[in-house]
Amino acid sequence: MAIVRHVTSGTFVRGVCVAWAASLALVVNADDVLRCRNGKLVQVGMVAAEVESRCGAPSSRSAEEVPIRARTASGNVIQTGTTRMERWTYKRGPGQFDALLSFDNDKLVSIELLTNP
């Protein structure tokens, strides 16, 4: 009977909720890190040269200048400059989704796994 009371106690339920929330946080941040084909890891925040030194050259790259816009005090939107956006694709091998890495001014800002070929 003591075991049943312990399992249904508020402390146990809170512990389960905390463990569940912690595991959910790990899933949410899973796309912040990528394991390259050679086993090395890259993560959001690294510069392009560091990513390339760890993973090698990507299978494809594209780059474009993207306008930076801001809203003025009167509510108008104006262009205040440009930023260079690059997208690199890495083929990760059999049984692995390809990865799309996005860079903003040479800094890795996102990692996406491509589920469609």
Phi and psi in degrees as a GROMACS rama.xvg file:
@    title "Ramachandran Plot"
@    xaxis  label "Phi"
@    yaxis  label "Psi"
@TYPE xy
-64.3377  -34.6977  ALA-2
-65.4035  -42.6278  ILE-3
-62.0639  -43.4791  VAL-4
-63.7222  -38.0922  ARG-5
-66.121  -43.8107  HIS-6
-65.2736  -35.3295  VAL-7
-91.1656  3.98405  THR-8
-71.2738  158.174  SER-9
-62.4577  -32.548  GLY-10
-62.7897  -43.5715  THR-11
-63.9495  -45.8243  PHE-12
-61.9172  -43.3417  VAL-13
-61.6831  -40.4557  ARG-14
-62.0425  -41.5434  GLY-15
-65.1827  -42.7567  VAL-16
-62.4962  -41.6257  CYS-17
-64.6009  -44.3053  VAL-18
-62.7205  -41.6118  ALA-19
-63.6429  -43.6369  TRP-20
-64.5389  -39.3541  ALA-21
-65.2151  -40.9794  ALA-22
-68.5389  -34.5014  SER-23
-64.3792  -39.9319  LEU-24
-62.0688  -36.8122  ALA-25
-65.9003  -38.6191  LEU-26
-67.2144  -41.6631  VAL-27
-61.6318  -37.6131  VAL-28
-92.055  8.15292  ASN-29
-61.8103  -31.0341  ALA-30
-82.6343  5.31356  ASP-31
-85.0924  -10.475  ASP-32
-132.746  142.98  VAL-33
-133.329  134.344  LEU-34
-92.8007  121.453  ARG-35
-73.1529  169.71  CYS-36
-58.7043  -31.1045  ARG-37
-85.4787  2.33905  ASN-38
94.5413  -10.0592  GLY-39
-78.5251  151.463  LYS-40
-102.336  143.436  LEU-41
-126.861  153.88  VAL-42
-141.901  158.896  GLN-43
-56.0872  136.98  VAL-44
108.293  -19.1729  GLY-45
-73.8104  156.558  MET-46
-86.8927  158.342  VAL-47
-56.5486  -42.7179  ALA-48
-61.6079  -38.0011  ALA-49
-68.7123  -40.4357  GLU-50
-61.9498  -45.9944  VAL-51
-66.4938  -34.4102  GLU-52
-68.9255  -29.3974  SER-53
-85.3321  -40.1632  ARG-54
-103.96  -12.0904  CYS-55
85.6207  -175.475  GLY-56
-71.5083  139.82  ALA-57
-71.0028  160.001  PRO-58
-72.7978  -25.2129  SER-59
-153.558  154.691  SER-60
-140.071  147.333  ARG-61
-141.468  151.848  SER-62
-142.439  148.624  ALA-63
-154.512  153.287  GLU-64
-89.2935  126.358  GLU-65
-114.979  132.847  VAL-66
-68.4718  144.093  PRO-67
-101.712  126.159  ILE-68
-117.409  151.509  ARG-69
-140.491  153.265  ALA-70
-96.7271  131.678  ARG-71
-81.17  172.063  THR-72
-61.0141  -28.9916  ALA-73
-83.7099  -3.74391  SER-74
98.6019  -5.54172  GLY-75
-74.4023  152.095  ASN-76
-104.936  128.63  VAL-77
-127.498  155.326  ILE-78
-86.8481  126.716  GLN-79
-105.513  -7.32386  THR-80
166.652  -164.014  GLY-81
-135.898  161.267  THR-82
-134.171  150.696  THR-83
-94.9762  118.892  ARG-84
-105.984  131.093  MET-85
-122.736  146.265  GLU-86
-127.756  124.354  ARG-87
-114.107  139.089  TRP-88
-112.79  132.894  THR-89
-117.457  128.456  TYR-90
-84.0352  124.164  LYS-91
-101.911  -4.13016  ARG-92
108.399  176.397  GLY-93
-60.053  135.208  PRO-94
77.2976  4.80519  GLY-95
-120.955  139.14  GLN-96
-71.2887  143.057  PHE-97
-64.2646  158.445  ASP-98
-121.528  139.106  ALA-99
-111.427  116.965  LEU-100
-105.818  130.658  LEU-101
-111.932  132.95  SER-102
-118.657  139.891  PHE-103
-120.258  115.042  ASP-104
49.0955  50.2146  ASN-105
76.2212  6.38953  ASP-106
-113.699  131.067  LYS-107
-68.4753  119.022  LEU-108
-111.804  -19.3436  VAL-109
-158.274  152.533  SER-110
-128.454  123.995  ILE-111
-125.37  137.967  GLU-112
-92.0089  130.583  LEU-113
-91.2335  111.034  LEU-114
-87.3262  -13.7099  THR-115
-106.305  136.563  ASN-116
